[in-house]
Amino acid sequence: MSDYLLDESPLSPGVIYRLLSGTVCPRPIAWVATQDKHGNANLAPFSFFNVASVNPPVLAFSPLLDGSGELKDTVRNLNDVAECVVHVGSEALVEALNVTSASVPPDEDEFALAGLEKASMPGVSVPRIANAPVAFGCKLFDMIRFGDQPLAGTLVLAQVVSIHIDDALWDGRHVDMEQLKPVGRLAGSDYLRISDRFAIERPA
Ligand SMILES: Cc1cc2nc3c(=O)[nH]c(=O)nc-3n(C[C@H](O)[C@H](O)[C@H](O)COP(=O)(O)O)c2cc1C
């Protein structure tokens, strides 16, 4: 057994990253479209992702500063154009999602890089991925920065202002998981599917 009191014996950021990402899992994946002030579109996956509020609907995801302490394009774009479209990472598009995690110059269109078509999203100027079954059009609610050091997060709180959802997976009341097939992120390059599910009724 090991106990770490981080004030007294700090672990390196790289070790903490591996410990957190290997234990706080599986994580859903936000596949986030943003746009810079010149209209260049960007796509990137973020598994530090969840629902932060339902009423109003707010999604939360956290791009980290890179190993040199530089902002990722997603955050730089949100500083320019305070809107994004959040898609849910799913099996059908996971290879394209992975392509958009590459570090490419800010003016390179990652829709084109991953062979994805754009479609317009109501309420925001940022495009959605045309064949993604779910997309949330969001306005930036707030961003909280946890410092300037490498791997510091910027918690993005994105308020949902529009929703695109395929009728094949939403009957107005329930989401059909077999149609959505979301994937979860584990540590490193590992993902998981929803094919081994179980249910537990909540106590009254
Ligand atoms: C499945 C997956 C999940 C990821 N989750 C995160 C994350 O939560 N935070 C982060 O900073 N980077 C994450 N990354 C890495 C970013 O996607 C990557 O740094 C990307 O280049 C950022 O793009 P941008 O510079 O266009 O914003 C993830 C990568 C993959 C493949």
PDBQT file of the ligand as one rigid body, heavy atoms in Angstrom, charges set to zero:
ROOT
HETATM    1  C1  LIG A 301      -9.993   9.998 -26.742  1.00  0.00    +0.000 C 
HETATM    2  C2  LIG A 301      -9.135  11.193 -26.400  1.00  0.00    +0.000 A 
HETATM    3  C3  LIG A 301      -9.434  11.953 -25.296  1.00  0.00    +0.000 A 
HETATM    4  C4  LIG A 301      -8.659  13.074 -24.965  1.00  0.00    +0.000 A 
HETATM    5  N1  LIG A 301      -8.977  13.811 -23.871  1.00  0.00    +0.000 NA
HETATM    6  C5  LIG A 301      -8.271  14.921 -23.581  1.00  0.00    +0.000 A 
HETATM    7  C6  LIG A 301      -8.634  15.747 -22.462  1.00  0.00    +0.000 A 
HETATM    8  O1  LIG A 301      -9.606  15.494 -21.744  1.00  0.00    +0.000 OA
HETATM    9  N2  LIG A 301      -7.874  16.862 -22.218  1.00  0.00    +0.000 N 
HETATM   10  C7  LIG A 301      -6.830  17.186 -23.024  1.00  0.00    +0.000 A 
HETATM   11  O2  LIG A 301      -6.183  18.212 -22.767  1.00  0.00    +0.000 OA
HETATM   12  N3  LIG A 301      -6.468  16.446 -24.084  1.00  0.00    +0.000 NA
HETATM   13  C8  LIG A 301      -7.174  15.344 -24.389  1.00  0.00    +0.000 A 
HETATM   14  N4  LIG A 301      -6.847  14.591 -25.487  1.00  0.00    +0.000 N 
HETATM   15  C9  LIG A 301      -5.793  15.074 -26.380  1.00  0.00    +0.000 C 
HETATM   16  C10 LIG A 301      -6.351  16.190 -27.302  1.00  0.00    +0.000 C 
HETATM   17  O3  LIG A 301      -7.426  15.706 -28.072  1.00  0.00    +0.000 OA
HETATM   18  C11 LIG A 301      -5.237  16.693 -28.228  1.00  0.00    +0.000 C 
HETATM   19  O4  LIG A 301      -4.264  17.370 -27.459  1.00  0.00    +0.000 OA
HETATM   20  C12 LIG A 301      -5.722  17.591 -29.334  1.00  0.00    +0.000 C 
HETATM   21  O5  LIG A 301      -4.659  17.806 -30.246  1.00  0.00    +0.000 OA
HETATM   22  C13 LIG A 301      -6.178  18.935 -28.865  1.00  0.00    +0.000 C 
HETATM   23  O6  LIG A 301      -6.617  19.609 -30.008  1.00  0.00    +0.000 OA
HETATM   24  P1  LIG A 301      -6.652  21.166 -30.192  1.00  0.00    +0.000 P 
HETATM   25  O7  LIG A 301      -5.239  21.696 -30.013  1.00  0.00    +0.000 OA
HETATM   26  O8  LIG A 301      -7.161  21.268 -31.592  1.00  0.00    +0.000 OA
HETATM   27  O9  LIG A 301      -7.604  21.738 -29.176  1.00  0.00    +0.000 OA
HETATM   28  C14 LIG A 301      -7.572  13.434 -25.797  1.00  0.00    +0.000 A 
HETATM   29  C15 LIG A 301      -7.243  12.640 -26.909  1.00  0.00    +0.000 A 
HETATM   30  C16 LIG A 301      -8.023  11.529 -27.200  1.00  0.00    +0.000 A 
HETATM   31  C17 LIG A 301      -7.682  10.693 -28.407  1.00  0.00    +0.000 C 
ENDROOT
TORSDOF 0
